[in-house]
């Protein structure tokens, strides 16, 4: 029988220092996973902060009132333009007949 045994293809005898290397790799992978989770959580936190800022802006009565006032002014201006266009069409219709 030879001095070194044949353990087959599926089993490798641990080499000196390999356990420390594996532990170091596992710690590195764990740290990277924790970093990715932290970055994801920070991104989620930023999204929530942005959504709360938007909600505060739209819930602010003075801001909402000014937006509503501008929208009403635009609606009045569009209605006036439509009235002018209708009157102009009526004038043009009477001229051609």
Secondary structure, 3 states (H helix, E strand, C coil): CCCCCCCCCCCCCCCCCHHHHHHHHHHHHHHHHHHHHHHHHHHHHHHHHHHHHHHHHHHCHHHHHHHHHHHHHHHHHHHHHHHHHHHHHHHHHHHHC
